[in-house]
Amino acid sequence: MTRGAVDRMATAADRPVPRVVGVCRPPWWVLLLAALVTVGVTVNLLGRGWLERMDLRVSEVTSVWALRDSWAYWPIWVVTQLGGRVTILVVLAGLVTWLAVRERTLVPLVRVVVALALLTTVVYAFKWGTGRTAPAFPGSFFHQDGASYPSGHVANAVLMWGVARWQAVEYRLPAGVQRAAWLLSVLGPVATGVAMVALDFHWVTDAVVGLSVGLLLLGVVHALDAAVLSRWVGARAGRSEA
């Protein structure tokens, strides 16, 4: 092999992996729409409006399907775990550990911790504040024993897979990893919501507002990163530049 060929191979090996997908920072109009959906749906439900009646009709259909008592239960339940906290945290633990070793930075870990803290605080504040019962109850009610609204699994899928995609793209992981993270950030929340409703674990509006809340929290984490973490000089020293 000639010296020129060796030099070309070395140059190709040192060339950074391109960003093949976006980092998934929600634009302002998406965040505005998500806020309007969250407020509008919540007000309508608390006022016992048409969205509650729609939820009841959908639940009547899914209860007739009786998927919980069929062979399809476990395959569908596995799909719900695309929004399961344990599933996502296992993936994120491996990702942030790899980046901490390779890039010598704790920024991805801090982002995950901040996202998890926000998710837990906001979602459970909604759940306890509205007290909506799950479809397993005979009807939709709002009292202190309810904890169905919004769907934590869907919000978790939006926020945490969004954070995973963000890290994969910013730190220029292999193109296949970036595409896989993109796929999970897009299809994960949708599949989780559909599976939850199909099994009659959640109302449709639980899933819709879970999606909206997840988007809002993802926007907040990006904003906090820009305002605080990007000024954290010690952490930024290990971050790959755009």
C-alpha positions as CSV (number, residue, x, y, z in Angstrom):
1,M,0.0,0.0,0.0
2,T,1.4,3.4,-1.0
3,R,2.0,6.2,1.5
4,G,-0.7,8.3,-0.1
5,A,-3.3,5.6,0.4
6,V,-2.3,5.2,4.0
7,D,-2.6,9.0,4.5
8,R,-6.1,9.0,2.8
9,M,-7.3,6.2,5.1
10,A,-6.0,8.0,8.2
11,T,-7.8,11.2,7.1
12,A,-11.0,9.3,6.5
13,A,-10.8,7.7,9.9
14,D,-10.3,11.1,11.6
15,R,-13.2,12.8,9.8
16,P,-16.1,13.4,12.1
17,V,-19.4,11.4,11.5
18,P,-21.9,13.8,9.9
19,R,-25.2,14.6,11.6
20,V,-27.7,12.6,9.6
21,V,-30.8,13.8,11.6
22,G,-31.7,16.8,13.7
23,V,-31.2,17.1,17.4
24,C,-34.9,17.2,18.0
25,R,-35.2,20.7,19.6
26,P,-38.9,21.6,19.3
27,P,-39.4,24.9,17.5
28,W,-41.4,27.7,19.3
29,W,-44.6,27.1,17.4
30,V,-44.6,23.4,18.3
31,L,-44.2,24.3,22.0
32,L,-46.9,26.9,21.7
33,L,-49.3,24.3,20.1
34,A,-48.4,21.8,22.8
35,A,-49.2,24.4,25.6
36,L,-52.5,25.2,23.9
37,V,-53.4,21.5,23.6
38,T,-52.5,20.9,27.3
39,V,-54.5,23.8,28.6
40,G,-57.4,23.2,26.2
41,V,-57.8,19.5,26.8
42,T,-57.4,19.9,30.6
43,V,-60.1,22.6,30.8
44,N,-62.4,20.6,28.6
45,L,-62.0,17.5,30.7
46,L,-62.4,19.3,34.0
47,G,-65.6,20.9,32.6
48,R,-66.9,17.4,31.6
49,G,-66.9,18.4,28.0
50,W,-67.0,16.5,24.7
51,L,-63.5,15.1,25.0
52,E,-64.5,13.1,28.0
53,R,-67.5,11.6,26.1
54,M,-65.1,10.8,23.2
55,D,-62.8,9.0,25.7
56,L,-65.7,7.0,27.0
57,R,-66.7,5.9,23.5
58,V,-63.2,4.8,22.6
59,S,-62.9,2.9,25.9
60,E,-66.1,1.1,25.2
61,V,-64.6,-0.2,21.9
62,T,-61.3,-1.2,23.4
63,S,-63.0,-3.0,26.4
64,V,-65.0,-5.0,23.9
65,W,-61.7,-6.1,22.2
66,A,-60.7,-7.5,25.7
67,L,-57.0,-7.5,24.7
68,R,-55.9,-7.8,28.3
69,D,-57.4,-11.3,28.4
70,S,-56.1,-12.4,25.0
71,W,-52.9,-13.8,23.6
72,A,-52.1,-10.3,22.3
73,Y,-51.7,-8.8,25.8
74,W,-48.0,-9.5,26.2
75,P,-46.9,-8.4,22.7
76,I,-48.8,-5.1,23.2
77,W,-47.5,-4.7,26.7
78,V,-43.9,-5.0,25.4
79,V,-44.7,-2.0,23.1
80,T,-45.9,0.0,26.0
81,Q,-42.4,-0.4,27.5
82,L,-41.0,1.9,24.7
83,G,-42.3,4.5,27.2
84,G,-41.3,2.6,30.3
85,R,-38.8,4.5,32.6
86,V,-36.7,1.4,33.3
87,T,-36.4,0.5,29.6
88,I,-35.3,4.0,28.6
89,L,-33.0,4.6,31.6
90,V,-31.1,1.4,30.8
91,V,-30.4,2.7,27.3
92,L,-29.6,6.1,28.5
93,A,-27.2,4.8,31.2
94,G,-25.2,3.0,28.5
95,L,-25.2,6.0,26.3
96,V,-24.1,8.6,28.9
97,T,-21.5,6.2,30.2
98,W,-20.0,5.7,26.7
99,L,-20.0,9.4,26.1
100,A,-18.4,10.2,29.5
101,V,-15.6,7.8,28.7
102,R,-15.2,8.8,25.0
103,E,-15.8,12.6,25.3
104,R,-14.8,13.1,28.9
105,T,-17.9,15.1,29.7
106,L,-20.7,14.8,32.1
107,V,-23.0,17.1,30.1
108,P,-25.2,14.1,28.8
109,L,-25.6,12.8,32.3
110,V,-26.7,16.2,33.6
111,R,-29.2,16.6,30.8
112,V,-30.7,13.2,31.6
113,V,-30.9,14.0,35.3
114,V,-32.5,17.3,34.7
115,A,-35.0,15.8,32.2
116,L,-35.9,13.0,34.7
117,A,-36.4,15.5,37.6
118,L,-38.6,17.7,35.5
119,L,-40.6,14.8,34.2
120,T,-41.3,13.4,37.6
121,T,-42.2,16.7,39.1
122,V,-44.5,18.0,36.3
123,V,-46.3,14.7,35.4
124,Y,-47.1,13.8,39.0
125,A,-48.2,17.3,39.7
126,F,-50.7,16.9,36.9
127,K,-51.7,13.4,38.0
128,W,-52.3,14.4,41.6
129,G,-53.8,17.8,40.7
130,T,-56.5,16.4,38.4
131,G,-57.0,13.0,40.0
132,R,-58.4,11.4,36.9
133,T,-59.3,7.8,37.2
134,A,-58.1,5.2,34.7
135,P,-60.5,3.4,32.2
136,A,-60.5,0.4,34.6
137,F,-62.9,2.4,36.8
138,P,-66.6,2.4,35.7
139,G,-66.5,5.8,34.0
140,S,-64.2,8.8,34.1
141,F,-64.0,10.6,37.4
142,F,-61.8,13.2,39.1
143,H,-60.9,12.6,42.7
144,Q,-57.9,12.1,44.9
145,D,-57.5,8.4,44.1
146,G,-57.1,9.0,40.3
147,A,-53.6,9.2,38.7
148,S,-54.3,8.5,35.0
149,Y,-53.9,12.0,33.5
150,P,-51.6,12.5,31.6
151,S,-49.9,9.3,30.5
152,G,-46.5,9.2,32.1
153,H,-45.3,6.6,29.7
154,V,-46.0,8.8,26.7
155,A,-44.5,11.9,28.2
156,N,-41.5,9.8,29.2
157,A,-41.1,8.4,25.7
158,V,-41.2,11.9,24.1
159,L,-38.8,13.5,26.6
160,M,-36.3,10.8,27.2
161,W,-36.0,9.4,23.7
162,G,-35.7,13.0,22.6
163,V,-32.8,13.5,24.9
164,A,-31.2,10.3,23.7
165,R,-31.5,11.5,20.1
166,W,-30.0,14.8,21.1
167,Q,-26.9,13.2,22.5
168,A,-26.5,10.8,19.6
169,V,-26.6,13.6,17.1
170,E,-24.6,16.3,19.0
171,Y,-21.8,13.9,19.8
172,R,-21.8,12.5,16.2
173,L,-22.3,8.9,17.0
174,P,-22.4,6.5,14.1
175,A,-25.1,7.3,11.5
176,G,-27.0,4.1,12.3
177,V,-27.2,5.1,16.0
178,Q,-28.5,8.5,15.0
179,R,-31.2,7.1,12.8
180,A,-32.2,4.5,15.5
181,A,-32.5,7.4,18.0
182,W,-34.6,9.4,15.6
183,L,-36.9,6.4,15.0
184,L,-37.4,5.9,18.7
185,S,-38.0,9.6,19.4
186,V,-40.7,9.7,16.7
187,L,-42.3,6.2,16.8
188,G,-41.7,5.5,20.5
189,P,-44.3,7.9,21.9
190,V,-46.9,7.1,19.2
191,A,-46.6,3.3,19.6
192,T,-46.7,3.7,23.4
193,G,-49.8,5.8,23.3
194,V,-51.6,3.5,20.9
195,A,-50.7,0.4,23.0
196,M,-51.8,2.1,26.2
197,V,-55.2,3.0,24.8
198,A,-55.6,-0.4,23.1
199,L,-55.1,-2.2,26.4
200,D,-57.5,0.2,28.1
201,F,-54.8,1.4,30.4
202,H,-55.3,5.1,29.5
203,W,-57.8,7.4,27.9
204,V,-57.0,8.9,24.5
205,T,-56.7,12.4,26.0
206,D,-54.2,11.0,28.6
207,A,-51.9,10.0,25.7
208,V,-52.5,13.3,23.8
209,V,-51.6,15.4,26.7
210,G,-48.7,13.1,27.7
211,L,-47.3,13.8,24.2
212,S,-47.8,17.6,24.7
213,V,-46.3,17.7,28.1
214,G,-43.3,15.7,26.9
215,L,-42.7,18.1,24.1
216,L,-42.9,21.1,26.5
217,L,-40.4,19.5,28.9
218,L,-38.0,18.7,26.0
219,G,-38.1,22.4,25.1
220,V,-37.4,23.4,28.7
221,V,-34.4,21.0,29.0
222,H,-33.0,22.5,25.7
223,A,-33.6,26.1,27.1
224,L,-31.9,25.2,30.4
225,D,-29.0,23.7,28.6
226,A,-28.5,26.8,26.5
227,A,-28.8,29.1,29.5
228,V,-27.0,27.1,32.1
229,L,-25.1,24.1,30.9
230,S,-23.5,25.9,27.9
231,R,-22.0,28.4,30.4
232,W,-20.7,25.6,32.6
233,V,-17.1,25.9,31.4
234,G,-15.8,22.8,33.0
235,A,-18.4,20.6,31.5
236,R,-18.3,22.3,28.1
237,A,-14.6,21.6,27.7
238,G,-15.4,18.0,26.8
239,R,-18.3,18.8,24.5
240,S,-17.9,18.3,20.7
241,E,-18.5,21.6,18.9
242,A,-21.1,21.9,16.2
